[in-house]
Amino acid sequence: MRTVDPAKRQAKRLQILEAAARCFARAGFGQTRTADICAEAGMSPGNLFYYFGSKQEIFAAVVEQDGVDTSALFADLSTAEPWDALTRFFDLVIDLASDTEYARLVLEISAQAHRDEQIAALVATNDRSVRSGLADLVERATEAGRIDPGLDPVTTATWLATLVDGLFNRVAVDASFAPERERETLRLVLSRLLRPATRAES
């Protein structure tokens, strides 16, 4: 009996998910066919269906993988100086929002979440993960004296997550908006929003 190499299986799954994500970003969930995903991934339908049973299952796995990647990011940031970690997080957000394909995928996931309860539940799980990771960074930065101690970490994390959502929405509605050109302004906004008040200001 032939055994399956877990590493090779995972690599093949990721190959399919990356190809599917590109298809969903270009054409949306409704207009993407499994044949399109097969062509993008360079594999036969039989091979694709060995890993995933349907287009819906593939889309759900794309959303789940986004959550896995987010958890890995916050795990990496957990060992960094907290303010630097926050800056790195928003630098990555700027990079992702500057990627037209990824930005379109984010909006397609959001749209599909309004049509599909399973996707909505996965999106909600990913959102909780983002807010939890941000709350941890805010709490650590507060303890380090880098953030106003009067700010509640959980509430502040929710507003920071809202800022991320708004960035992707701005990309969607304003073709002239270039996130990469706003990196320094965003850093300044975050600093002025979160930094401790000076004695003269209090």
Stockholm file with secondary structure:
# STOCKHOLM 1.0

chainA/1-202         MRTVDPAKRQAKRLQILEAAARCFARAGFGQTRTADICAEAGMSPGNLFYYFGSKQEIFAAVVEQDGVDTSALFADLSTAEPWDALTRFFDLVIDLASDTEYARLVLEISAQAHRDEQIAALVATNDRSVRSGLADLVERATEAGRIDPGLDPVTTATWLATLVDGLFNRVAVDASFAPERERETLRLVLSRLLRPATRAES
#=GR chainA/1-202 SS CCCCCHHHHHHHHHHHHHHHHHHHHHHHHHHCCHHHHHHHHTCCHHHHHHHCSSHHHHHHHHHHHHHHHHHHHHHHHTTSCHHHHHHHHHHHHHHHHHCHHHHHHHHHHHHHHTTCHHHHHHHHHHHHHHHHHHHHHHHHHHHTTSSCTTSCHHHHHHHHHHHHHHHHHHHHHCTTCCGGGGHHHHHHHHHHHHSCCCTTTC
#=GC SS_cons         CCCCCHHHHHHHHHHHHHHHHHHHHHHHHHHCCHHHHHHHHTCCHHHHHHHCSSHHHHHHHHHHHHHHHHHHHHHHHTTSCHHHHHHHHHHHHHHHHHCHHHHHHHHHHHHHHTTCHHHHHHHHHHHHHHHHHHHHHHHHHHHTTSSCTTSCHHHHHHHHHHHHHHHHHHHHHCTTCCGGGGHHHHHHHHHHHHSCCCTTTC
//
